[in-house]
């Protein structure tokens, strides 16, 4: 699996810049289009600190704020970590339970589920748009896959054939 730094918007914009010579206005349009499609309460976007905290919780499971603080890459105030974990709880990324006087947090969504939903939302946003957005998505996807893993292109081709056969059996064009 290819791990990309930054948000899907940044990744797509960098792919777009690499694939075309379009002006930055088009990149802003695409970023705004993605941002508009996200429901605030179900947003899958994570800030830098939120992502770091989720990484800790995904790898350690149920954890208190006091246990998380020393695992961070930089020193932060206990209250900063507590507030950020509370925000992740309110975004439905975490579950929590009371233990004595403090909360203990655990992930309510796995990393794989998060990545799948985030990728699915990005693809759905492009596919629901006008024809040029669809073409851009496919072009970026093929370019990125081809640059990182040529064998994955073969896998993609096989999955496309398989999906077409499945749709044909169901009577869909």
Buried (B, 14 or more C-beta within 10 A) or exposed (E): EEEBEEBBBEBBBBBBEEBEEEEEEBBEEBBEBBEEBBEEEEBBBBEEBBBBBBBBBBEEEBBBBEBBBEBBEEEBEEEBBBEBBBBBBEBEBBBBEEEEEEBBBBBBBEEEEBBEEBEEBBBEBBEEBEEEBBEBBEBBBEBBBEEEBEEBEEEBEEEEEEEEEEEEEEEEE
